[in-house]
Amino acid sequence: MEHKERRRGTKPIPDDPLKYLNEAQLSTFRRMKALGWDFKFIRRPLFQRAICVLVNSEETILAVIEESGVLNKQPYISFRGVESRVTE
């Protein structure tokens, strides 16, 4: 199924992605980065907190860094209005 690109002038990963993380999330990101994980995208919905999605080095696992700094490997994420549980 093809989707029309709806991003207008924004990149999936902004130039300054760390500004979207609080201290707990930043600590988790640094640990995961050392293990080969990196940003896949940062969802920045209007009037809501940003959601930072990471991917492992093999690009087989997506995970969200929760506000508490917990790495959630099975988050519920809405993709274009469809609720989905990301699984390994």
Secondary structure, 3 states (H helix, E strand, C coil): CCCCCCCCCCCCCCCCHHHHCCHHHHHHHHHHHHCCCEEEEEECCCCCCCEEEEECCCCCCEEEECCCCCEECCCEEEECCEEEECCC
